[in-house]
Amino acid sequence: MPQFAIGANLKFTNHWIGIYDPRARNLVPAKHAVKGLQPAPVDEPGAGNLIVPAAPSTLVPVYAAALAERERRSGPYSKQAAREAADLGAFLLQMGSNAGAEVQFRRALAIDERTADPAIDADRESLAQALAALDSRDEALELYGKASAGDSPRVAARSFVKLAEMDRDHAELYYRNAVASEEKASGKDSPRVAVLLQEYALTLRSAGHDADAEPLLPRALSIQQAVLKA
């Protein structure tokens, strides 16, 4: 709650909750994303019985209880159980518990492979994320490859981007495919497409292919300008 001096004899505390720019002289919170913010730790050595207020990690038992209840109601191999396992895995991955996330994503994937659920592409992508975080590069690449060849264009676009980041020797091909997949998912004039066009162009430029990169950048700029006008 920063203090603001409105005049020589007038100062008060701002009670708006937000992330404030220390250089600003007004009451508007800064509009920027906080990158690299990690949850408050609750199990550091020497912490004893200390529980950090509102620590997100204290919700893990809630997700686990939801999964157990779903298995009791619908069965351990039901589509509903797969979704609960995937939700728990996503939460654990966000908390940095990569090994625990891997277990739940494998569980969800096994069920969805058994039931031929359309969520199988997202399962493969999620498991690949956990494996990449655990430095299991080869299996992560294999899963991203399968996810990119699936039926979900949006999952395919994200998976192609990850493949480009992990396999720089073939990054140009992956980014080209990512653009095509995102166009199917969100339309040719989507801001998502503009971002991918820029990344594709930068990859081409880094390889010395400026002539191939040049037409991509005006298109990306045109999309972004249209969004700003809207």
C-alpha positions, 0 to 999 in steps of 0.5 A: 500500500504505497503512499502518495503525495498529492500536494505539499501538505497532503499525503495518504496511503493507497489501499488499492491492491496491485503491483505498483510502479515505484516511478509513477506519481498516480494511483494506477497499478502497473500493467505488467506481468510478473515473471518467474514468481514462485509459490511461497515455500511451506516445507523449507528445512527448519521451518517447523510447523510454520504454514505460510498464509495462502500458500497455493501448495496447501491445496494439493490435498484438495486436488488429491481428494477430488481425484479420490472421490471421482475414482470412487464415484466413476471408477479408476479408469473413467474419463472423469478420473482422467480429467481429475488426474490431469488437473492434479498433474497441472497443479503439481507442475505449476507448483514445481513438483515435476515428478509428482506431475509426471505420475498424474499425467501418465495416469491420465494418458493411460486412461485416455489411450484406453478410452480413445478420449480426444483429450489424449493430445493434451495429455501427451503435451502435458506429460512432455512438459513434465518430462522436459522439466525433469530433463527427460529430453528424448521422451519429451520430444517423442510426446511433443511429436505425437501431440503435434500430429494429433487432432487438436490444432491448438495443441499441435501449434504449442507442441511444434513451438516446444519442438522448435525450442528443443531441436534447433536444427529443425526449428524452421520446419517446426515454426512453419508447422506451428503457424499453419496449425495456429491458423487452423485453431484461431484464424489467419488474423489471430494475434497468436499467429502474429507471435508465431510469425515473428518467432519463425522470422527470427529463426530464419534470420538467425540462419541467414535466410533474411529473404525468407524472413522478410515477408513474414514480418510485415504480415505479423505487424499488420495483424498486430496493428489491426488488433490495436485499432480494434 
